[in-house]
Amino acid sequence: MIPLTPRTFAALLLALVGAPTIAFAHSNSVGYVNSGNGSVTFWYGNWHAGTNFNEGSITVQGVNGTTYGPTTVPFTLLQNSLPTGLVPGTNYFSSNGTQLIPYVPGGSTSVVLQK
């Protein structure tokens, strides 16, 4: 048995905290636009340049007495430019880690958006 001195314990804890099992979010922006006739299009942005396939889906479910859903729809379109109608702070957001904030190009720029 290896004696666990405070220094050894701290080193072991640091090694476990930095283990590659930590997950990071793939999307770094989210937006929505009115698609007419009661429809909404959701866009998720990521920073992976060259993405050439759709990833994931979105599930929408009614709340507060609404009667639709849940409905799951796979992403079907990739776009390499900002979709028409997305306005930072109005209907296009990023996150500061705890809440949605207006999307600001720079930092973690979304280069591919999918809906």
C-alpha positions, 0 to 999 in steps of 0.5 A: 500500500502506498502511503497517501501524504497530503502532497501525494493525495493532492497530486492524485486528485489533480490527475483525476480532475484533469483526466480526459473523461471531462466532456465539453459541449459541441455547440457554441451558439443557438438561434431561432427564426420564424418559419411562417405558419406557426413554424420555428427553425432552430439553428445550432452553431459549432466551431468545427470548420469543415463539418460535412454531416449533420449531428444530432436532433432537437426535441420540442415538447409543450409546456404550461398546458400546450398539447403538442409533443414531444416531437424529435426532429433530426438536423437536416441542413448545414450552413457555413454562413449566418442564416437570414434572420438571426440577430445577436441578443434577439434570437441568436445566443451564446452562453457565459457558462450560466446563462444565454448572452448575445452571440458575439463573433470572436472567441468561440466563433460558430463556423458551421450552423445546422438546423 
